[in-house]
Amino acid sequence: MYWVNGREAETISLHDRSFQYGDGCFTTMLVKGGQVQYWDLHKERMQSCLGLLGISPPDWSQVEGWMQNAITGKTESGIKLHISRGEGGRGYSPSKIKGPNVIISAFDFPAHYASWMTEGVQLGICSNRLGHNPMLAGHKHNNRLEQVLLKSEMDEKDLSDGIVLDIKANVIETTMANVFWVNQGVVYTPDLTNAGVKGVMQRVIIDSATKNGIEVRVGDYSLKELYAAEEVFISNSLLRIAPVKAIGSQSYAKGSVTKTIQEMINQW
């Protein structure tokens, strides 16, 4: 079910800038026990992207009320908050726009995520590469064609997800999650300055691990360095943390550091 500016709806104007140009941003959140998890971090992430795009922010207290109306009674579910610049204008110019449209959708918690979190997930390697776009890198804006193409590639290979590299062959993320790996007790995760999405759960993991004495290093890393890892896991806001049991033919065990960080996140 969808809500547009607080009202139930199944359609939106053809003049909406998100439809015309992908002009906006979104975030996807876990709802647990009727409460949106990490709402302050999601709001901060949205506010940052809106500021970059020059889109006027909505009344956040009003948005919170709309989200509460959309939440189902299920133990765990998902909710997506999508904000477009709005309707109007001609061409790329963002002038003469009526104002932002806020679209909220609620959905069931993905059934396969439970097994991923306990049993792990197998990943492929995407042959297509992410381009560099430092102006928008890190932000979850509405232009996601690279991810669509990458996910399509994994679908054709009958794989749930895959490791994505950039044009310089650095590991960046997967098609739907951030990626971490462990070597000799140190956690590594890619620098997303030029490509990729900085997930809310990625931030939570880095903060939580650091506060609990686990060293986290952010940098440019090759696929060879990822292959040499002792443990690998992926994260997003719905999935939280899922151990990786294989990347291609390379297998990994669910190690102690992954288990420890999972426990930290569950208590966060």
Secondary structure, DSSP 8 states (H G I E B T S, - for coil): -EEETTEE-S---TTBHHHHH--EEEEEEEEETTEETTHHHHHHHHHHHHHHHT-----HHHHHHHHHHH--SSSEEEEEEEEE--BB-SSS---SB---EEEEEEEE--TTHHHHHHH-EEEEE-SS-B---TTTTB--BS--HHHHHHHHHHHHTT-SEEEEEBTT-BEEEESSSEEEEEETTEEEEE--SSSSB--HHHHHHHHHHHHTT--EEEE--BHHHHHT-SEEEEEETTTEEEEEEEETTEE----HHHHHHHHHHHH-
